[in-house]
Amino acid sequence: MMVRTQIQLPDQLYARIKELCSQREWTLAEAMRRAAEQLVETHPISTTEASQWKLPTPKQLGPFLAKPEDWRELANQ
């Protein structure tokens, strides 16, 4: 079962999410579900959950391919 809801987003955030959806071939609803799932996974709801919470396992993204001399420029983009 799914619940239907409405949200309000600032124009700039909406545009960025729509661009992400376009690149990933996701619907806006799918992007919002993914964001909500990540939020509840990384932010405990109750004190019991908070005491059991652990930092999520990092994803293995492979080696960083940029040259060290390019890091500052890439970080500022």
Residue frames relative to the residue before (quaternion, step in Angstrom):
aa qw qx qy qz dx dy dz
M 1.0000 0.0000 0.0000 0.0000 0.00 0.00 0.00
M 0.1630 -0.7727 0.6086 0.0777 3.56 -1.06 0.78
V 0.2901 -0.7194 0.6041 0.1825 3.54 -1.21 0.64
R 0.2930 -0.7449 0.5751 0.1687 3.54 -0.94 0.89
T 0.0510 0.8076 -0.5831 0.0720 3.59 -0.90 0.92
Q 0.3313 -0.7057 0.5806 0.2346 3.54 -1.32 0.17
I 0.0608 -0.7738 0.6284 0.0513 3.56 -1.15 0.63
Q 0.2828 -0.7205 0.6008 0.1996 3.53 -1.28 0.37
L 0.0664 -0.7957 0.6020 -0.0078 3.54 -0.90 0.99
P 0.5243 -0.5862 0.4935 0.3713 3.58 -1.10 0.57
D 0.6492 -0.5601 0.3542 0.3733 3.58 -1.07 0.75
Q 0.6815 0.4999 -0.2991 0.4429 3.58 0.86 -0.96
L 0.6527 0.4978 -0.3167 0.4753 3.61 0.97 -0.81
Y 0.6273 0.5379 -0.3287 0.4573 3.59 0.98 -0.85
A 0.6619 0.5082 -0.3065 0.4578 3.59 0.91 -0.92
R 0.6631 0.5017 -0.3090 0.4616 3.60 0.96 -0.83
I 0.6529 0.5014 -0.3165 0.4713 3.58 0.98 -0.81
K 0.6441 0.5160 -0.3275 0.4600 3.59 0.95 -0.83
E 0.6339 0.5191 -0.3262 0.4716 3.60 1.02 -0.76
L 0.6381 0.5171 -0.3169 0.4744 3.59 0.97 -0.86
C 0.6490 0.5175 -0.3100 0.4636 3.57 0.95 -0.90
S 0.6425 0.5266 -0.3189 0.4562 3.56 0.96 -0.83
Q 0.6734 0.5031 -0.2893 0.4580 3.58 0.92 -0.93
R 0.7546 0.3906 -0.1944 0.4901 3.57 0.99 -0.88
E 0.3543 -0.7416 0.4789 0.3084 3.58 1.33 -0.21
W 0.3835 0.6792 -0.5046 0.3702 3.55 0.95 1.07
T 0.4360 -0.6055 0.5697 0.3445 3.53 -1.30 0.24
L 0.6329 -0.5040 0.4074 0.4235 3.56 -1.25 0.29
A 0.6228 0.5470 -0.3402 0.4442 3.60 1.00 -0.79
E 0.6543 0.5066 -0.3183 0.4624 3.59 0.94 -0.85
A 0.6417 0.5183 -0.3241 0.4632 3.60 0.96 -0.82
M 0.6647 0.4960 -0.3055 0.4678 3.60 0.95 -0.84
R 0.6324 0.5137 -0.3349 0.4734 3.62 1.02 -0.74
R 0.6500 0.5135 -0.3195 0.4602 3.58 0.94 -0.87
A 0.6569 0.5061 -0.3069 0.4671 3.58 0.95 -0.87
A 0.6591 0.5029 -0.3074 0.4671 3.60 0.95 -0.87
E 0.6365 0.5242 -0.3294 0.4599 3.60 0.98 -0.81
Q 0.6616 0.4939 -0.3083 0.4726 3.57 0.95 -0.86
L 0.6355 0.5433 -0.3275 0.4402 3.59 0.97 -0.82
V 0.7222 0.4213 -0.2684 0.4784 3.61 0.77 -0.94
E 0.6095 0.5459 -0.3556 0.4518 3.60 1.15 -0.47
T 0.7770 0.3666 -0.1815 0.4785 3.59 0.96 -0.81
H 0.7350 0.3272 -0.2154 0.5535 3.63 1.25 -0.17
P 0.3547 -0.7619 0.5009 0.2069 3.59 -0.38 1.22
I 0.4068 -0.7218 0.5136 0.2231 3.57 -1.10 0.76
S 0.8088 0.1844 -0.0777 0.5531 3.60 0.83 -0.94
T 0.6457 -0.5098 0.3819 0.4211 3.57 -1.26 0.23
T 0.5990 0.5442 -0.3627 0.4620 3.60 1.10 -0.61
E 0.6601 0.4910 -0.2962 0.4852 3.55 0.95 -0.92
A 0.6407 0.5474 -0.3274 0.4273 3.57 0.95 -0.89
S 0.6766 0.4844 -0.3093 0.4604 3.60 0.95 -0.77
Q 0.6984 0.4411 -0.2631 0.4985 3.60 1.19 -0.50
W 0.5006 0.6903 -0.4127 0.3203 3.59 1.25 -0.30
K 0.0606 -0.7684 0.6367 0.0200 3.53 -1.08 0.84
L 0.6090 -0.5453 0.4311 0.3820 3.52 -1.18 0.59
P 0.4926 -0.6636 0.4624 0.3211 3.63 -0.83 0.90
T 0.5532 -0.6026 0.4641 0.3399 3.56 -1.15 0.67
P 0.4389 -0.7023 0.4833 0.2838 3.61 -0.77 0.95
K 0.4505 -0.6669 0.5217 0.2830 3.54 -1.14 0.65
Q 0.4128 -0.6847 0.5423 0.2583 3.55 -1.07 0.75
L 0.0943 -0.8392 0.5355 0.0119 3.57 -0.32 1.24
G 0.5490 -0.6115 0.4024 0.4033 3.55 1.26 -0.04
P 0.7094 -0.4497 0.3106 0.4451 3.57 -1.24 0.00
F 0.4868 -0.6224 0.5257 0.3152 3.54 -1.24 0.59
L 0.2849 -0.8330 0.4581 0.1224 3.56 -0.46 1.22
A 0.5781 0.5894 -0.3901 0.4076 3.62 1.19 -0.29
K 0.5146 -0.6242 0.4905 0.3240 3.55 -1.15 0.66
P 0.6104 -0.5877 0.3779 0.3730 3.64 -0.98 0.75
E 0.6488 0.5268 -0.3320 0.4374 3.60 1.01 -0.70
D 0.6789 0.4761 -0.2876 0.4793 3.62 1.23 -0.33
W 0.4385 0.7414 -0.4366 0.2596 3.63 1.25 -0.27
R 0.6659 0.5113 -0.3236 0.4365 3.61 0.80 -0.96
E 0.6672 0.4977 -0.3045 0.4630 3.59 0.85 -0.93
L 0.6676 0.5006 -0.3012 0.4615 3.60 0.92 -0.87
A 0.6485 0.5241 -0.3146 0.4537 3.59 1.00 -0.82
N 0.7075 0.4636 -0.2579 0.4670 3.59 1.06 -0.68
Q 0.5452 0.6182 -0.4043 0.3963 3.60 1.22 -0.07
